[in-house]
Amino acid sequence: MKAIVNVNRHWGIGREGDLLTVIPEDMKFFRKATAAKIVIMGRKTLDSFPGMKPLPGRVNLVLTSDPERIKPASREASDAFFPDIASESSRQRLDELTRRVLDSPQLKASERPTVLASARRIEDVLDFCSSYQEDDIYVIGGASIYKKMLPYCTSCLVTVNDCEILPDTWFPNLDATDGWKHSVKGEEKEYEGIHYRFDTYVKA
Ligand SMILES: NC(=O)c1ccc[n+]([C@@H]2O[C@H](COP(=O)([O-])OP(=O)(O)OC[C@H]3O[C@@H](n4cnc5c(N)ncnc54)[C@H](OP(=O)(O)O)[C@@H]3O)[C@@H](O)[C@H]2O)c1
């Protein structure tokens, strides 16, 4: 699986439950990379989405200690909600819908099912993901999930920006993490005074 993240120069990723900065080209890059994929996130990241809606046309796997914490707004915005991915009784239907999402990248997001499923344990996420190709799975945050899932990622798509807002949440510093190699350094770009580039790190 891959992680996809937007960090500042100090690996900061958020403040007070929100992103540090929104760069339209980065949003577009994120939408394109994760279209028709499985996206893994923490419950607080789901809550941070506009209207608390899961990402459309994707399989949204949300880690929470209690599925009741997934808000009605999130459930209602999905075509199917699975409160526990470890449940045998719903697994077949979840797999069917996941295949439909993964097999239809040519469709618009609104034409694919929006699936929401929750997991209480990282092990349950890994068990579910073991049935799918690693290129189809993206870890999308936030800080607690990046940290816990990084050992299972083989590459990270990292948008680096020079936003100066003081963060309160961080991604692990891959330049200082054994076993990771900075493989692509993108060209410098600029949006409303913020400089950014699209980098890639891979497991060495
Ligand atoms: N820059 C970026 O690319 C990016 C991307 C995503 C998010 N963010 C930012 O990151 C921040 C949110 O990060 P965060 O760390 O505070 O929250 P988070 O990782 O999104 O969610 C944390 C929640 O996930 C659940 N959780 C975590 N580990 C679990 C486990 N092992 N088993 C079961 N549930 C588990 C818990 O939910 P319960 O409390 O329900 O039990 C926990 O409270 C926000 O500021 C957001 O904007 C930035």
The ligand as a Tripos MOL2 file, in Angstrom:
@<TRIPOS>MOLECULE
LIG
   48    52     1     0     0
SMALL
NO_CHARGES

@<TRIPOS>ATOM
      1 N1         -1.8060   16.9050    5.3330 N.am      1 LIG1
      2 C1         -2.4200   15.7890    5.0400 C.2       1 LIG1
      3 O1         -2.1750   15.1930    3.9870 O.2       1 LIG1
      4 C2         -3.4450   15.2270    5.9970 C.ar      1 LIG1
      5 C3         -4.1680   14.0780    5.6660 C.ar      1 LIG1
      6 C4         -5.1100   13.6020    6.5760 C.ar      1 LIG1
      7 C5         -5.2980   14.2330    7.7820 C.ar      1 LIG1
      8 N2         -4.5790   15.3490    8.0670 N.ar      1 LIG1
      9 C6         -4.7550   16.0490    9.3350 C.3       1 LIG1
     10 O2         -4.4400   15.1700   10.4140 O.3       1 LIG1
     11 C7         -5.2000   15.5880   11.5610 C.3       1 LIG1
     12 C8         -5.9450   14.3890   12.1160 C.3       1 LIG1
     13 O3         -5.0000   13.4130   12.5730 O.3       1 LIG1
     14 P1         -5.2140   12.6710   13.9700 P.3       1 LIG1
     15 O4         -4.0300   11.8230   14.2390 O.co2     1 LIG1
     16 O5         -5.6130   13.6900   14.9820 O.co2     1 LIG1
     17 O6         -6.5310   11.8200   13.7060 O.3       1 LIG1
     18 P2         -6.8200   10.5360   12.7450 P.3       1 LIG1
     19 O7         -5.5840    9.7100   12.6330 O.co2     1 LIG1
     20 O8         -7.4730   11.0010   11.4990 O.co2     1 LIG1
     21 O9         -7.9350    9.7880   13.5960 O.3       1 LIG1
     22 C9         -7.6590    9.3550   14.9120 C.3       1 LIG1
     23 C10        -8.7310    8.3810   15.3150 C.3       1 LIG1
     24 O10        -8.5700    7.1640   14.5840 O.3       1 LIG1
     25 C11        -8.9810    6.0720   15.4060 C.3       1 LIG1
     26 N3         -7.8290    5.1700   15.5850 N.ar      1 LIG1
     27 C12        -6.5070    5.4660   15.5560 C.ar      1 LIG1
     28 N4         -5.7630    4.3430   15.7390 N.ar      1 LIG1
     29 C13        -6.6440    3.3260   15.8780 C.ar      1 LIG1
     30 C14        -6.5020    1.9270   16.0920 C.ar      1 LIG1
     31 N5         -5.2860    1.3340   16.1890 N.pl3     1 LIG1
     32 N6         -7.6210    1.1770   16.2060 N.ar      1 LIG1
     33 C15        -8.8670    1.7530   16.1090 C.ar      1 LIG1
     34 N7         -9.0500    3.0660   15.8920 N.ar      1 LIG1
     35 C16        -7.9550    3.8390   15.7780 C.ar      1 LIG1
     36 C17        -9.4560    6.6700   16.7130 C.3       1 LIG1
     37 O11       -10.8370    6.9250   16.5160 O.3       1 LIG1
     38 P3        -11.9160    6.9530   17.7280 P.3       1 LIG1
     39 O12       -11.5840    8.1700   18.5210 O.co2     1 LIG1
     40 O13       -13.2260    7.0430   17.0220 O.co2     1 LIG1
     41 O14       -11.7230    5.6760   18.5020 O.co2     1 LIG1
     42 C18        -8.6710    7.9720   16.7810 C.3       1 LIG1
     43 O15        -9.2600    8.9490   17.6200 O.3       1 LIG1
     44 C19        -6.1250   16.6840   11.0910 C.3       1 LIG1
     45 O16        -5.5380   17.9460   11.3810 O.3       1 LIG1
     46 C20        -6.1960   16.4690    9.5930 C.3       1 LIG1
     47 O17        -6.5330   17.6470    8.8700 O.3       1 LIG1
     48 C21        -3.6530   15.8620    7.2050 C.ar      1 LIG1
@<TRIPOS>BOND
     1     1     2 1
     2     2     3 2
     3     2     4 1
     4     4     5 ar
     5     4    48 ar
     6     5     6 ar
     7     6     7 ar
     8     7     8 ar
     9     8     9 1
    10     8    48 ar
    11     9    10 1
    12     9    46 1
    13    10    11 1
    14    11    12 1
    15    11    44 1
    16    12    13 1
    17    13    14 1
    18    14    15 2
    19    14    16 1
    20    14    17 1
    21    17    18 1
    22    18    19 2
    23    18    20 1
    24    18    21 1
    25    21    22 1
    26    22    23 1
    27    23    24 1
    28    23    42 1
    29    24    25 1
    30    25    26 1
    31    25    36 1
    32    26    27 ar
    33    26    35 ar
    34    27    28 ar
    35    28    29 ar
    36    29    30 ar
    37    29    35 ar
    38    30    31 1
    39    30    32 ar
    40    32    33 ar
    41    33    34 ar
    42    34    35 ar
    43    36    37 1
    44    36    42 1
    45    37    38 1
    46    38    39 2
    47    38    40 1
    48    38    41 1
    49    42    43 1
    50    44    45 1
    51    44    46 1
    52    46    47 1
@<TRIPOS>SUBSTRUCTURE
     1 LIG1         1 GROUP 0 **** ****
